[in-house]
Amino acid sequence: MAQKKILTRVASQEQLSGDVFSMWIDAAEMAAEARPGQFLSLYTGDGSKLLPRPISICEIDGENGRLRLVYRVVGGGTEEFSHYKAGDSIAVMGPLGNGFPLETGTEGKKAFLIGGGIGIPPMLQLAKELTCEVQAVLGYRDQLFLNEDFAPYGEVYIATEDGSAGTEGNVMDAIRENKLQADVIYACGPTPMLRAIKAYAAENQIECYLSLEEKMACGVGACLACVCKTKEIDEHSQVHNKRICKDGPVFPAEEVEL
């Protein structure tokens, strides 16, 4: 069912902060197959905008056949989405990409779920599905969102650049300030954050999985617009690249160069 494009409807939408919105869509088949860390490609109603917008899956409601997408308005496409209301039609393709390996976060382990900015939403469904002890470390520029949604699933630690909540600084500052430890790390966010997490994991010999953020075009691995450097040779391109949309967006930290 992957890579299937459907026309569906918006179930609800709300504004979480200044430029961050939460949208639930009806997508029963996709909800049945979706996994934490995967994403959807959303198409605008503007015929001049041919390429879809990739948005990470935040929550999966299999019982009601719905998916939650939390996104930031960054351009014309997401600006259009932010005006959608319940009942509006939307074209969607997915679920796409490879998600987080749930088998690595088994009972008895401690896990860091680290999200930075709009890299926070895909960590929520992961927090719900892991069977190990969850420590969610969430990094913001200033305005908070989704932090309360993580509370039922583990301890939540916050870092803000302006010091308005939690630790002043970044997610690594929050880990050090609270003297946190983990057996496995899952992270999603901007590249500088992921680079620091990768170095921290290597230094402390911690198993680590990174979800890479990148601008995508086709979303299915055909155009090679969203490649990242890797240790292994990619079978498709025969170079040391992997397609983030198709081979990722989640990779073992040691496999990718940041």
C-alpha positions, -999 to 999 in steps of 0.1 A, spaced: 0 0 0 30 23 3 33 51 -22 -4 51 -28 -19 85 -35 -54 91 -22 -79 120 -20 -91 122 16 -105 147 41 -93 168 69 -108 156 102 -97 186 123 -70 212 126 -57 235 153 -30 261 157 -5 249 184 18 280 184 25 310 161 34 290 130 29 254 141 -3 236 132 -18 202 140 -39 184 114 -58 151 117 -67 134 84 -89 105 76 -67 77 61 -77 43 74 -55 22 51 -25 44 58 -31 44 95 -31 6 95 3 5 79 21 36 92 50 33 116 68 59 138 93 79 118 76 76 84 61 106 66 34 116 41 35 137 10 8 163 9 -3 179 -24 -17 215 -26 -47 225 -45 -26 249 -66 -19 233 -100 13 254 -104 28 236 -74 35 202 -88 56 188 -60 42 175 -27 52 187 7 67 160 30 53 160 65 63 136 93 36 115 109 31 127 145 4 102 157 -13 71 144 -50 65 154 -56 30 140 -89 26 158 -104 56 141 -84 54 109 -67 87 113 -32 102 111 -19 134 129 4 157 111 21 186 130 39 210 107 54 245 106 43 271 80 74 278 59 61 285 24 32 287 1 23 250 4 22 248 42 5 282 43 -23 267 22 -26 237 45 -29 259 75 -62 273 62 -78 239 58 -108 231 80 -126 199 89 -142 184 58 -118 200 33 -103 176 7 -66 169 6 -45 147 -17 -20 125 2 6 99 -6 21 75 19 31 62 43 66 68 29 102 60 41 116 38 68 108 45 104 125 39 137 134 3 147 110 -4 176 129 -36 184 159 -16 196 139 0 224 128 -30 244 118 -33 280 146 -28 305 164 -2 284 164 36 288 159 57 257 165 93 247 138 106 223 154 138 212 135 163 190 145 197 179 119 222 165 97 206 139 117 174 145 97 170 177 64 157 161 77 124 147 90 114 182 55 114 198 42 82 181 76 66 189 71 75 226 37 58 225 50 25 210 83 19 227 82 -6 256 114 8 273 118 37 297 113 69 277 131 102 283 119 129 259 144 157 254 127 185 234 145 215 220 127 248 211 137 282 199 111 298 222 74 288 219 66 253 232 43 228 215 35 191 220 55 189 252 24 181 273 15 153 248 47 134 257 41 135 295 19 103 296 47 83 280 78 92 300 99 120 316 100 152 296 130 176 296 129 209 278 156 232 264 149 266 250 173 289 232 160 320 251 158 302 285 121 309 288 114 272 298 135 243 310 173 245 303 187 275 286 205 262 255 200 231 234 191 195 239 226 184 248 227 211 275 195 196 289 210 161 289 241 173 307 223 196 332 199 168 342 227 142 342 206 119 320 218 85 307 204 62 280 211 29 263 196 39 229 190 73 212 164 82 187 165 118 173 151 141 147 159 177 141 182 201 123 216 189 111 238 207 137 217 190 165 220 156 149 258 161 144 262 168 181 240 138 190 260 115 167 293 126 183 278 122 218 265 87 210 299 76 195 318 90 225 296 72 249 291 40 228 253 44 227 232 29 199 218 58 180 192 63 152 188 97 134 159 109 113 173 134 88 155 165 78 159 174 41 140 192 13 124 165 -9 110 165 -44 94 133 -55 93 116 -20 98 81 -35 135 80 -43 133 86 -80 148 121 -84 179 118 -61 172 154 -48 175 144 -11 207 124 -9 230 122 21 266 110 23 270 74 37 297 49 43 281 23 20 276 25 -17 240 30 -28 228 4 -52 206 29 -71 232 56 -77 265 36 -73 280 63 -51 283 69 -13 248 84 -11 215 73 3 181 87 -6 166 102 26 130 98 14 134 62 3 163 47 23 155 69 53 146 92 68 158 71 97 194 58 96 218 43 122 240 72 132 272 55 122 260 50 86 256 87 77 280 116 74 266 149 87 
